[in-house]
Amino acid sequence: MMKYIPILAFWSLGIIWGSNFIYMKMAAEFIEPMQVVFYRVLFGFIPVFFYALYIKALKFEDLKYIIHFVVMSLLAAVIYFFGYVKGSSLLLSGIAGALSGAIPLFSFLMASIFLKEEKVTKLALLGVLLGFLGVLIISGVFSSNLENTNIEGVLYLLIASLSVGSSFVYAKKFIMPLKINVVALTTYQLGSALIILFLIVDFKGINNIWQDTHSFIGLVVGLGILGTGLAYILYYYMIEKLGVLKASSITYIPPVVALIIGFFIVGEDIKMIDFIATIFIFFGVFLINKKDK
């Protein structure tokens, strides 16, 4: 039975992250996107912090690396979460979820630029081109009626994907050599993000989220406790049990889940061309992951 737990964690995380987009869209109808980010980080930080205390992962001497934790909090939390909330508020949740599949494309591009060991092969380059073709199709730039195309929403999603994609490269270059416990790293990252958000968030009207119980529960439980706190714990658990390569393949699941929720459950007007574009992104990521084989 124990051998199936990593697989269960894998699919659970995919479903949790895939459902985040509809929760972000719902919450953004009542409060500002940056306020949504604040709640998400706050309720994500709480379970991670107590878990870190439970396993005694936190060490005072780790604070000498605070600058790295701040950079990671900006790249992998503040900017990343804000871009996704803002983009989700402007686009259909299913489309926003599909665009999240571009994260590995940006990760590869940034790694190719800043990591010497990352080789650019023809197969990987083809994967990048196919992936971004899918992004362009979803964005609607080829549509004959550009007035119905929300380029702003797409740009927010892409900037957020670039930010979190860059965080992977930064972590590999500056964080992983420090050999700090991954749960502690997550705690420092979310804690730093929470401090930054305390300083920059306008809290006026933040309690408006209480107007809708479903949206509030989705924000606190779906985005915060599950989508951020538990999600980080599950992700690092999978890295430990399945390895980095298999764990990173989790990026294939959330876009599909988001499309299914948007189309079948919420009833969003997602067209067949959007599903085809998502396949382009998936296939592009698949080719990038095949580059070293």
N, C-alpha and C positions, 0 to 999 in steps of 0.2 A: 504493500500500500504506500509506503514511504517514497518509493521510486516515482510515483505519479504526482507527488506534491509539486515539484518544479514545473511540470506540464500544466497542472491546475493553476499555478501562480502565473504562468505565461499567458494563458487564455483569459484569466481573470483581469490581469493588467491591461490586456488589449481591449477588453470590453469596457473597463473603467475609463481608460483614456479616450476611447471612441465616443463614449457618452458625454464627455466633458463639453463638447461643442454646443450641444443643445442647452446645457446648463448655463454656459457662458452667455448665450444669446438671450435666454430667459432673464437672467440676472441684470443684464445691461439695459433691459426695458424699465428698470426701477431706479438704478443707481449708475453713477459714472463708471466707465471701464476701469479707471485706476482704483476706484473704491472696491470693485469686484476683485481686483488683484490683491488688494490689502486683505480682504476677508479670506481669499484663497490661501495666501501665504500664512496668515495667522492660524487658521485651523489646520493647515498642513504642518506647520512648525510644531504645534502642541504634541501630536502623537510621536513625531520623530524625536523631539527633545526628551520626552519621558522614556522612550525606547533606548536612546543613547545613555541616559542615566542608569537604566536598568542593567545594561550590559557593561557599564562603566567605561564607555568609549571616550568620554570627554577629558581632555588634558589641558591644563592651564598653559603649558609651554607651547601649545599649538597656536596661541594668539600671536606669536611672532611672525606668522604667515598671514596676518589679517588682510594685507593688501590683495592677496590671491583670492581670499574668500569674498572680498568685496567685488572684485572683477567677475568672479563666477556668479555672484548674486545678481549682478546687472545683466550678464549675458544669458544665464539659464533660469532667471526668475523674473526680475522686474521688466526688462524689455521684452523678453519672450512672452510672458503671460499677458502683458498689456497689448502687444501686437495681436495676439490670438483673440483676446476679448473684444478689442476694437474691430478687428476684421470679422469676427463672428457676428457682431452686432449689425454689420453692414451687408453681410452675405447670408445665403441660406446655410444652415448649420451643416448640412451634408456636403455642400461645396467647400466650406471652410475646413471640414475634416479631410476631404480629399486632397486639398492643397497642403495639408500637414505632411503628406507623403513625400514632399520635396525636401524635408529635413536632411535625409542622407545625401542628397545631391549637393547641398551646400556644405555638408561635413566633408565630403570628398574634395570639393573645390578648394576649401580652405586648407585642408590637409596637404593638397598638392602644392599650394603656394608656400606654406609655412613649415611643413615637415619634409626634411630632405629624404627620408626613407620612403615616402609615398611616391610611387611611380605612376606616371600617366600612360596607360596603354591605349591602344586603339579601341579595344572593347569597352574600357571604362569611359573613354571620350564619347563613344556612341551611346552609352548608357546615359550620360549627362545630357546629350542632345535630345534623346528620346524623352527623358524625364521633363526637361524644360519645354518641350513641344507639348506635352500633356498639360503643363501649367498654363501655357499660352492658350490652349484650347478651352480650358476651364475658365480662364479669365474673360473669354468672350471677345478678344481682340480681332478674331476673324469673323465675328458676327456682322451681318449687314446692317443691324440696328444697334449701333454703339451706345445709343442713349439708354438702353436697358442694361448696359455693362457697368458694374460698379468697380472701376479700376482702383479706387481708393481702398476698398476692402481687400482686394487682392494684394495690393502693395503692403498693407499692414501685415497680412499673413506671411508674405515673403520676407519682409524685414525681420519678423519674429523668427522665422525658420532659419534665416541667415545668422541671427543672434545665437540661437541655441546650437546651431551647427558649428559656429565658431567656438562655443564653449567646450565642445568635445575636444577640439584641437588644443585649446588653451589648457584644458585639464590634462591632456596627455603630455604636453610639453612642460608644464609648470607644477601641476598638482600631484599627479601620480608618483613622480620621483620622491615626493615628501614621505610616502609610505604611511599616510594617516588613515586610520580606520574609516571606511566609506560611510558608515552611519554618522560618525563624528563630522565628516566632511559635509554631509547633507545638513546636519544641524547647524554648522557654522554658516553654510550658504544661505539657508532659509532665515536664520537669525539675522544675518547681515542685511538680507533683503527686507526683513521686517523693520529694522531700524531705518533704512533708507525710505521706506514707504511712510513711516511715521513722520518723517521730515517733509515729504513732498505731497502727500495726499491731502486734498481738501475734504474734510470730513462733513461738510455741510450737506445734509440730506442723505447721509449714508444709511440712516435707519429706515429709509423708504422701502428697503427690501422686505421689511416686515409686513408690508401691505399684501404680499402674496406668499402664503405659507409654502406652497409648492416650490416657488423660486428660491425662497430662503433655505429650505431644506436641501434643494439641489446645489445651492452655492456652498453651504457649510459642509454637508455630508459628501455630495457628489464631487465638487471641485476641491474642497479643502481636505477633509479627513481622508477620503478615499483617493481622489484624483491627484493629491500632492503628497500627503503624509504616508498613507499606506502604499501608494504607488512607488515612491522612492525605495521604501523598504523591500517591496516585492522585486523591484528591478535589480537592486544590488544582491538580493538573494539569488536571483536567476543567474547573474554574472558569476556568482560563487559556485553554483551547482551545474550550470549549463555551459559556462564559458562566455566570453565577450561576443564572439561571432553569432552564436545561436541567440543570445539575449538581445542583440541589436536587431534581429529579424522581427522583433515585436512591432517595429515601425510599419509592417505590412498590415497589421490588424486594425488599428484605430480608424484609418480612412474608410475601410469597408463597413465597420460598425457605424460610423457617423453617417454614411450614405444610406444604410439600411434604416437607421432611426429616422433620418430626415425624410426619406421617401415613403416607407411603409407605416411608420408610427405617427409622425407629425404631419405627413401629407404634403411635404414641400414639393414644389414644381421642379423636380430634378429631371433633366432630359437625358435621353440615351447617350448623347454626345459627351455628357459629363462622366458617365460610367466608362465610356471608351477612353476618355482622356485620363481617367484614373488608372486604367490598365497600362497606358503609355508610361505613367510615372512609376508604377510597380515594376514594369519590365526594365525601365532604365535603372532603377535601384538594384534589380536582380543582376544586371550586367556589370554594374560597379562592384558588387559583392563577388562576382566571378572573376574579377580582374587578375587575381593572383593564382588562379587554378590552372 
